[in-house]
């Protein structure tokens, strides 16, 4: 069931996660979150996004091969298609 918590943005854009949620999900200082903007609705995920992992993998692979941005974008498109097929299976 969805819970509703109000938070307030402080200086420099800092938002504090309520202590009850920190304890419930074992969140610690220094944890990294993924923030997804769904047209003004924000989703804050305490796990690394698969998109971040794919982008890092692709970047490293292309840098090793000295490829261009265009090649990176084509590879990203191909990987997204392959990932979409895996999710549909």
N, C-alpha and C positions, 0 to 999 in steps of 0.2 A: 504494500500500500504506500502511496506517495505521501511524504511528509512535507510540510510547508514551514520554512524557516526564513526569517527576515534577517538580512545583513545590511550593513551600511559601508559605503566606500569611504575610506579615510584618505589622508594625504598620499600623494604619489600613486593613487589607484589601489591601495591595499584594502583587501576584503578579508575579514577574519571568518573562518569556518567555525560555526558554533561548537563548543566543547563537547556537547552530547554526540555530535557526528564524528568529531575527532576520535573520541573513545570508541564509539560503535564500529568504526572502520579502521582503527589502529593507525591513524594518520599522525605523522611525525613532522617536526620542523625540518625543512629541507626537502620534503617530498615534492616531486615534480608532477604537475597536472597538465592535462590537455584541455584547452578551452575551445569549444566549438560554438560558432555563432550561427544560429539557425534563424537568420532574419530578425535579430533582436531578442530572441530567446536563447539564453546561454546555457550550455551543458558543460559542466566541469567534471572531468573524469580523472580519478586518481591513478589511472593506468596510461601507459604510453600508447598513443594512437598507432594503429597498423599503418596508417599513411606516413607517419614519421619514420617508422622502421623501413618501409619501402623506399621512401625518398633517400634515406641515408644509404641503404644498400645500392640503389641506382647511382647515386652520386659517387660513391667509392668505386664502383665498377667502371663508370665512365671516366673518372679521373685517371685510373690506371691505364686506360686505353687511349687517353688524349682525345676524347670525343667532344662534339659540339653540343650546344644547348638544344638545337633541333633534334639531334640524335637522342638526347636525354628525354625530350618530350615524347618522341615516338616510342621509346622504350617504356616510359611511364604509361602511355596509352595501352600498349600491349600487355603490360603487367596487370593493369586494372581489369582488362578483359579476362585474363587468366584467373585473377582473384575472384571476379564475379562468377565465373563458371564453377570454381571450387565451392563457393558459398551456396550456389544453386543445387549442387549435388547432394 
